[in-house]
Every structure is written in C-alpha cells, then in structure tokens.
Amino acid sequence: MTNEVIGKKIGILSDSHGSINPQIIDLMNECDIVIHAGDIIDDFNLEKIKPKEKLIAVRGNNDAHLKQFTDCEYLEIYNKKIVIEHGHRHGWEKPSHESLRKEHADADIVIYGHTHKQVIEKDQTPWIINPGASGPIRNYDGPKCIVINANKVGEWQINPYIFREILN
C-alpha cells in the first residue's frame, strides 16, 4: 500500500492536569503526530509520549508557567489546516464553537480542550474537536482522547476513545 492510502495517525489529548492515563500514553505512542490541547500542568508527563514524528502542545489556562509552549499552534497535514488552542478565551464554562470558527475561519479543523468533555462536530467547517480530559480530573466516565486516521486522498476518520479509570 502506498503512503497516500495508509496516511498518518494523529493522536489528540487535552486536560491531563499532571497525569495522563497510561492507556492513553500507549495509544499516543502508536501515533505519527500527537497534539495536546492544553492544561498540561506538569510537562514531565509529556516526556512519556513519544510519537513517531512530533508532539505539539499548547498552554491552557493552568499552564502560564510552561513558557516553552504557545497559546495557539498551527499544523498542516495533507492540505488541511489545523489550529490548536485551549479554548478558554472563547467562553469559560462552554467555549463558543461560533467564536472558535470565527477566529479561525481559514482553518479546516479547530482542536481545543478546557471543558474536559469530548466533542466531535463535523456539521460545518471548520470542524470542531475536543478530545476530553486525558487525566483523572473531571473526566466524566473515564479518561478520553481521539485518534484521527488521515490520508492524502482526503479520508479523515475520527475515532473517539474512552478508557476506564486506572488507579495507581
């Protein structure tokens, strides 16, 4: 099979708050690219994630001390523009998808975190994706993440994951 069909595996997580579920770490380590949409708290946990190509992370509202990250990142994969931010500037309790779309109107996909709730909204462009909380804090039914299988021929399959809590 050609790389056009196989494509890239993109792991997305957020809101780890200092502790990433071990099953999510294992899944992210199978990915080519991993995106963390903020509220990292302790960047030591990111060292456990070793994607095949790269890790991209942004600061969340609890990450002001993590100066090595920016508030917003941009990524292009197979001619799709992806914007990553934490989302808290677009509404505290529930970030406005309308506001995210307006600010990033030239994007194909906007990835955000903050709410700890998993969202996949593909009814209009840009798509809005929130992987949910990857750690133990307010994870509502268990730690969550998303994996996108993308290829050059335009097929983007979005796979949500919810894991049972593992206590250490």
C-alpha positions as CSV (number, residue, x, y, z in Angstrom):
1,M,0.0,0.0,0.0
2,T,1.2,3.5,-0.7
3,N,1.6,6.2,1.9
4,E,-1.3,8.1,0.3
5,V,-3.7,5.4,1.4
6,I,-2.0,4.5,4.7
7,G,-1.6,8.1,5.8
8,K,-0.9,9.5,9.2
9,K,-2.2,8.6,12.6
10,I,-2.9,11.8,14.7
11,G,-3.4,11.5,18.4
12,I,-5.2,14.2,20.3
13,L,-5.4,14.7,24.0
14,S,-6.0,17.5,26.5
15,D,-6.6,18.5,30.1
16,S,-4.2,15.9,31.6
17,H,-3.6,18.2,34.7
18,G,-0.4,16.5,35.5
19,S,-1.4,12.9,35.0
20,I,-2.1,11.1,31.7
21,N,-3.9,7.8,31.7
22,P,-1.4,5.0,30.9
23,Q,-3.7,3.5,28.2
24,I,-3.8,6.9,26.5
25,I,0.0,7.1,26.6
26,D,0.2,3.7,25.0
27,L,-2.2,4.8,22.2
28,M,-0.5,8.1,21.6
29,N,2.9,6.3,21.3
30,E,1.4,4.4,18.3
31,C,0.7,7.8,16.5
32,D,2.8,9.7,14.0
33,I,1.8,13.1,15.4
34,V,0.4,13.9,18.9
35,I,-1.4,17.1,19.8
36,H,-2.0,18.2,23.4
37,A,-4.6,21.0,23.6
38,G,-3.5,22.4,27.0
39,D,-3.8,22.2,30.8
40,I,-0.7,20.1,30.9
41,I,0.3,21.4,34.4
42,D,3.4,19.2,34.6
43,D,5.4,18.8,31.3
44,F,7.2,15.8,32.8
45,N,4.2,13.7,31.7
46,L,4.6,14.8,28.1
47,E,8.0,13.1,28.2
48,K,6.2,9.7,28.3
49,I,4.6,10.5,24.9
50,K,6.9,9.5,22.1
51,P,5.1,9.9,18.7
52,K,6.9,8.7,15.5
53,E,7.2,12.3,14.1
54,K,6.3,15.1,16.6
55,L,4.4,16.3,19.6
56,I,2.6,19.6,19.5
57,A,1.3,21.2,22.7
58,V,-0.3,24.5,23.7
59,R,-0.7,26.2,27.0
60,G,-4.0,26.0,28.8
61,N,-5.4,28.4,31.4
62,N,-3.5,26.5,34.1
63,D,-0.2,26.5,32.1
64,A,1.2,30.0,32.4
65,H,4.4,28.6,34.0
66,L,5.1,26.5,30.9
67,K,6.9,29.2,28.8
68,Q,8.1,26.7,26.2
69,F,4.6,26.4,24.8
70,T,2.4,29.0,23.0
71,D,-1.3,29.7,23.3
72,C,-2.0,28.6,19.7
73,E,-0.3,26.4,17.2
74,Y,-0.9,25.7,13.5
75,L,-0.3,22.5,11.6
76,E,-1.0,21.4,8.1
77,I,-1.5,17.8,7.2
78,Y,-2.4,16.7,3.6
79,N,-3.5,20.3,2.8
80,K,-5.8,20.6,5.8
81,K,-5.1,23.5,8.2
82,I,-5.4,22.5,11.8
83,V,-5.5,25.1,14.6
84,I,-4.8,24.1,18.2
85,E,-5.7,26.2,21.2
86,H,-7.1,25.5,24.7
87,G,-10.4,27.3,24.1
88,H,-10.8,29.2,27.4
89,R,-10.8,32.6,25.7
90,H,-14.0,31.6,23.8
91,G,-16.2,31.1,26.9
92,W,-15.3,29.8,30.4
93,E,-17.8,27.1,31.1
94,K,-18.5,26.1,27.5
95,P,-16.3,27.7,24.8
96,S,-18.4,29.0,21.9
97,H,-17.9,27.0,18.7
98,E,-19.2,30.0,16.8
99,S,-16.4,32.1,18.3
100,L,-13.8,29.4,17.6
101,R,-15.0,29.2,13.9
102,K,-15.0,33.0,13.5
103,E,-11.5,33.4,14.9
104,H,-10.1,30.5,12.8
105,A,-12.3,30.9,9.7
106,D,-9.4,29.8,7.4
107,A,-8.9,26.5,9.3
108,D,-10.3,23.1,8.3
109,I,-10.1,21.8,11.9
110,V,-10.0,23.5,15.3
111,I,-8.9,21.4,18.2
112,Y,-9.5,22.7,21.7
113,G,-9.7,21.4,25.3
114,H,-10.8,23.2,28.5
115,T,-14.2,21.6,29.1
116,H,-12.9,18.1,29.7
117,K,-15.8,16.8,27.5
118,Q,-15.3,15.0,24.3
119,V,-16.8,16.8,21.2
120,I,-16.6,15.9,17.5
121,E,-18.6,18.4,15.4
122,K,-18.3,18.0,11.7
123,D,-21.5,19.6,10.5
124,Q,-19.7,22.7,9.3
125,T,-16.2,23.9,8.5
126,P,-14.0,24.2,10.4
127,W,-14.7,21.0,12.2
128,I,-14.5,21.4,16.0
129,I,-12.8,18.7,18.0
130,N,-12.3,18.4,21.8
131,P,-10.7,15.1,22.9
132,G,-11.9,15.4,26.5
133,A,-9.8,15.0,29.7
134,S,-6.9,12.6,29.4
135,G,-6.2,12.5,33.2
136,P,-8.2,11.9,36.3
137,I,-9.6,15.4,36.9
138,R,-13.3,15.8,35.9
139,N,-13.0,13.1,33.2
140,Y,-16.7,12.3,33.2
141,D,-17.0,8.5,32.7
142,G,-13.2,8.0,32.2
143,P,-10.1,9.4,30.5
144,K,-10.6,10.3,26.9
145,C,-8.6,11.0,23.7
146,I,-9.1,11.0,19.9
147,V,-7.2,9.4,17.1
148,I,-7.6,10.6,13.5
149,N,-6.5,8.4,10.7
150,A,-5.8,10.8,7.8
151,N,-4.6,10.2,4.3
152,K,-3.8,12.2,1.1
153,V,-6.9,11.1,-0.7
154,G,-9.0,13.1,1.8
155,E,-10.3,10.4,4.0
156,W,-10.2,11.5,7.7
157,Q,-11.6,9.0,10.1
158,I,-12.1,10.4,13.7
159,N,-12.0,7.7,16.4
160,P,-13.0,8.7,20.0
161,Y,-11.7,6.7,22.9
162,I,-12.9,6.5,26.5
163,F,-11.0,4.4,29.0
164,R,-11.9,3.0,32.4
165,E,-10.1,4.8,35.1
166,I,-6.8,3.1,36.3
167,L,-5.9,3.9,39.8
168,N,-2.2,4.0,40.7
